[in-house]
Amino acid sequence: MKYAHMIAFILLIVGGVAWGIYGLLGTDLIYSILGESLSRIVYILVGVAAVYEVVTHKGRCKECAGQM
């Protein structure tokens, strides 16, 4: 499960940076690099990664484990 967490974390970073660039510059960086079909897949994977992190966060986070 460590690898799933690492992949999810990387996808969340990619998604966050892409949204930041979109917000600042109005450019969809992922779409510009990968095109329509692949960018859609990347954004779906980012969404799945976010859901995975929400579901597994409590058990992994030392800061939040006692609070949630």
C-alpha positions as CSV (number, residue, x, y, z in Angstrom):
1,M,0.0,0.0,0.0
2,K,3.0,2.3,0.4
3,Y,3.4,2.4,-3.4
4,A,-0.3,3.2,-3.9
5,H,0.1,6.1,-1.5
6,M,3.2,7.4,-3.3
7,I,1.5,7.2,-6.7
8,A,-1.6,9.0,-5.3
9,F,0.6,11.7,-3.7
10,I,2.5,12.3,-7.0
11,L,-0.8,12.5,-8.9
12,L,-2.1,15.0,-6.4
13,I,1.0,17.1,-6.9
14,V,0.6,17.0,-10.7
15,G,-3.1,17.9,-10.4
16,G,-2.4,20.7,-7.9
17,V,0.3,22.2,-10.1
18,A,-1.9,21.9,-13.2
19,W,-4.8,23.7,-11.4
20,G,-2.5,26.4,-10.1
21,I,-1.1,27.1,-13.6
22,Y,-4.7,27.0,-15.0
23,G,-5.8,29.5,-12.3
24,L,-2.8,31.8,-12.9
25,L,-2.4,31.7,-16.6
26,G,-5.6,30.2,-17.9
27,T,-3.6,27.4,-19.6
28,D,-4.4,23.7,-19.2
29,L,-0.9,22.4,-19.0
30,I,-1.8,18.7,-19.0
31,Y,-4.1,19.2,-22.1
32,S,-1.3,21.1,-23.8
33,I,1.2,18.4,-23.3
34,L,-0.9,15.2,-23.7
35,G,-3.9,16.2,-25.8
36,E,-7.6,15.6,-25.1
37,S,-7.8,11.8,-24.5
38,L,-4.7,11.4,-22.3
39,S,-5.4,14.6,-20.3
40,R,-8.8,13.3,-19.5
41,I,-7.3,10.0,-18.2
42,V,-4.8,12.0,-16.1
43,Y,-7.5,14.1,-14.5
44,I,-9.6,10.9,-13.8
45,L,-6.5,9.4,-12.1
46,V,-6.0,12.6,-10.1
47,G,-9.6,12.4,-8.9
48,V,-9.2,8.7,-7.9
49,A,-6.0,9.6,-6.1
50,A,-7.8,12.3,-4.1
51,V,-10.6,9.9,-3.1
52,Y,-8.0,7.3,-2.1
53,E,-6.1,9.8,0.0
54,V,-9.3,10.9,1.7
55,V,-10.3,7.4,2.5
56,T,-6.9,6.2,3.8
57,H,-5.7,9.5,5.4
58,K,-6.7,8.8,9.0
59,G,-4.7,5.6,9.2
60,R,-1.6,7.1,7.6
61,C,-1.3,10.6,9.1
62,K,0.5,10.8,12.4
63,E,-0.8,14.3,13.0
64,C,-4.5,13.5,12.4
65,A,-4.7,9.9,13.7
66,G,-5.8,11.0,17.2
67,Q,-8.1,13.9,16.0
68,M,-10.4,12.3,13.4
